[in-house]
Amino acid sequence: MKQLVLGMLATAGLLWATSASAQTASTIPNGNLDTWVTRNGLEVPENWSTIDEALKAFGPLYTSVTASKSTDVHAGSFAARMETKNDLILSALLGGPLPGGIVLGNLSADDIENVQDEDLSAVGGKPFITRASNMQFFYKLTGDNALADSAYAFVVLTRTVGNTKQTIASGSLRLLPAATYTLSSVPLQYTSSLAPDSVHIGFLSGAGEVRTVGTTLLVDDVTMTGTVAGTRNKANEAALQIYPNPSSSGEFSLASLSQPGLSTAPFTVVDATGRVVLRQAAAPGSTSRGRLVDLRGQQAGVYVLRLDTPEGPLTRKLVVQ
């Protein structure tokens, strides 16, 4: 069990893919988590596996249910609920409460025992051929010690070449406590120019070495968005002006006089944790001389602006002082 936790924790850090197309959602099998089936005596999300299923290999030693169906949803009928719990036997053997977790695809006891920190491609997986730029989902995270427990989301794209499974891209995100459903985005960092053939996704209610009973993670509406291209458009990057940056007030102005479609494109702003803090649709062409990005009320720090322009996305850092 510890190997699975460490493996999930070791995925690549938060990075925005440097070049992508418009934010088009790609389908994940049962990504809305609305369809549940009974398997191995447990109610589980179809096309997904739970850690409970894999631990059933311990037989009567394991009696807990840490992942379950919930009617507390962002949309649709159901969401996945993962709760950190004590198990009468395994908590003592594994050094503390057990986190709840779900993985896209199949997960066995052998996977839990054998996965290495850098080998998340061995965990689950479903067919997927898009060079996506982000994984997005809605979540709630509650509990007295939820922040320290380190709930995580991870995603890996792989391709099998010959008999070898290669990692194409990966990303992970430590989730912050959220009392209401919050949209979160995990950008993918690409290490290969190949197209993937599989996607591997997982969520854990606690990846910390010390975990707390009662930490609860709800996840709903999982999608892959965007498509990464091969090159950056330097001319477009030069045409987009942002001022002031840094900003002491939290207000920024976008301008692109030579290419109005840049500064007027739909945009998203995320903070350092991947949380979406601002989203706007396309603006009128008249705003190309000065379009407001209003981050007043946000904490000081670095944010990432993504403009989904007709020629592909542009990303820029925004600094609030």
Buried (B, 14 or more C-beta within 10 A) or exposed (E): BEBBBBBBBBBBEBBBBBBBBBBBBBEBBBBBBBBBEEBEEBBBBEBBBBBBBBBBBBEEEBBBBBBBBBEEBBEEEBBBBBBBBBBEEBBEEBEBBBBBBBBBBBBBBEBBEEBEEEBBBBBBBBEBEBBBBBBBBBBBBBBEBBBEBBBBBBBBBBBEEEEEBBBBBBBBBBBBBBEEBBBBBBBBBBEBEBEBBBBBBBBBBBBBEEBBBBBBBBBBBBBBBBBBBEEEBEEBEEBBBBEEBEBEEBEBBBBBEEBBBBBBBBBBBBBEBBBBBBEBEBBEEEBBEEBEBEBEEBEEEEBBBBBBBEEBBBBBEBBBE
